[in-house]
Amino acid sequence: MIDILTLLLMMLLNLVLELIAISLSVSYMMGEYRKGRVGMSHVRDSLTLGVVFSFLMLAHLLQIGLWAGAFVWCGEFDDFRTAYYHSAVNFASLGYGDLVMSEEWRLLGGLEAAVGVMMFGVSGAVLFAFVGNMIRFRAKEEDKINRGRDQ
């Protein structure tokens, strides 16, 4: 029973971290758009995407840390460093198997992988949406330039 409650808490905390990262990413992107910086140059667009990627990746690193903390709390690992490594392998669904949790808690490892796949998928969708918007913004700017030349 406690592993289900732990799982539900971990899923909620992971979702909250992901939503915060997405919110920060959207706010940053909208700020760049309002300042007229999106779609204006390859360098600026790359920097904007780099900041968004960093927000999302930081959220994943924190999510992995939350799982590692839970594994230490459950008594599965004696130190955070080992727990973080195990958590990173699970979250990314690599599943090396060099560190295995006890029968009591091992279900959390597989469920962490399921949550990780979902969180990476959400982050990938956010990046995909931002790149699509950058392409549209750039196309609009080039259309403006081309119309100005034609007149």
N, C-alpha and C positions, 0 to 999 in steps of 0.2 A: 504493500500500500504506500509506504513512504517513497518508493522509487517512482510511483506514478505522480505523487504530489511534487517531488523534486523535478520530474520531467515537465510537468505543467508550469511550474515556476520558471524553469530554465527557458522553456519555449516563450513565455511571456516576456522575460527579460531580454531574450534575443530579439524578439519582435520590436520591443521598445527601442533598443539600440539601433536596429535597422531603420526604423521610422525616423529617429532623430537624424541619422546620417542622410537619409533621403530628403528630409526637410531642410537640412543645412545645404545640401547640394542644390535643391530647387531654389532656395533663397539666393545662393551665390550666383547661380546661372541667371536668374531673373535680374539680379543687380547688374551683372555684366551686360545683359541685353538692354536694360534701361539706360546704361551708360554708353550704349552704341558700340560696344567692344566685340560682340559676338558676330562672326561672319565677316569680319573686316580683314583679318590676316591669319595665315596659317600658324604663326608663332603664338598669337594671342589665343586662338582657339585651342591650340595644344596646351597652353598654360591653364586655360579654363578647365579642359578635360582632366588635366593632371591634378588640379585641386579637387574636382569632383571625385576622381578615382581615389585620391588620398582620404577623403571623408569616408568613402565606402570601405576602403581597406582597413582604416583605423577601426571602424565599427566591427569588422570581422575579427580583427586581432583582439578587441575587447570581448567579443562574444566567446572566442576561444578561451580567453582568460576566465570568463565566468564559469564555463564548463570545468576548467582546470580547478578553480576554487571549489566547485561542487564536488569534484572527485577527491580532493584533499579532505574536505569536510566529511565526506562519506567514509573516509579512512582507507580509500583505495591506494593512495600514494602518500609517501611520507614527506615529499618536498614538492613545492609548486613548480619547479623547473621540469621535473619528470612528468608531472601531471599536465603541464602546458604542452609539452611535446606530444604526449599521448592524445591530448585534446585536439591539437592541430592536425594530427594524422586522421583522427575520427572526423573532425569538422570538414576536412577536405575530401573525405571518403576514400582516402588512400588505403587504409586498412592494412598497414604493414604486418601487424600481429606480433611484433617483437615485445610489446607490453600488453598483457591481457588482464582484464579486471576479474574480480571474483564473481562467482555465479550469482551472488546476491545483487550485484550492481551492473553486471555486464550488459544488460538490456539498454542501459543509458548510453553506452558507447554507440550502438547501432542507431539509436534514436537521435543522438547528436549528429551522426552522419546525415540522417534524413533532414534534420533542421538545417545543417550546413549547406546541403544541396539546394534547399529552398532559398536560403539567404543569398547564396551566390547567384542563384537564378534571378532573384529580385534585383540585386545589384547590377547584373548583366543587362537586365531590361531597362534599368535607369540609364546606364551608359549608352545603350542602343538608342533610347528615346532622345537623349541629349545630342548624340551625333546626328540623328535625323533632323533635329531642329537646327543644328548648326548648318547642315547642308541647305535647308530651306532658307535660313537667314542669308547665307552666302549667295544663293541663287537670286534672292530678291535684290541684294546689293549689286550683283552683276547685271541684272535686268535694268536697274536704274542707270548704271553707267552706260550700258549699251543704248538705252533710249536717249540719253544725253548726247551721245555721239551721232545718232541718226538725225537729230534735229538741226 
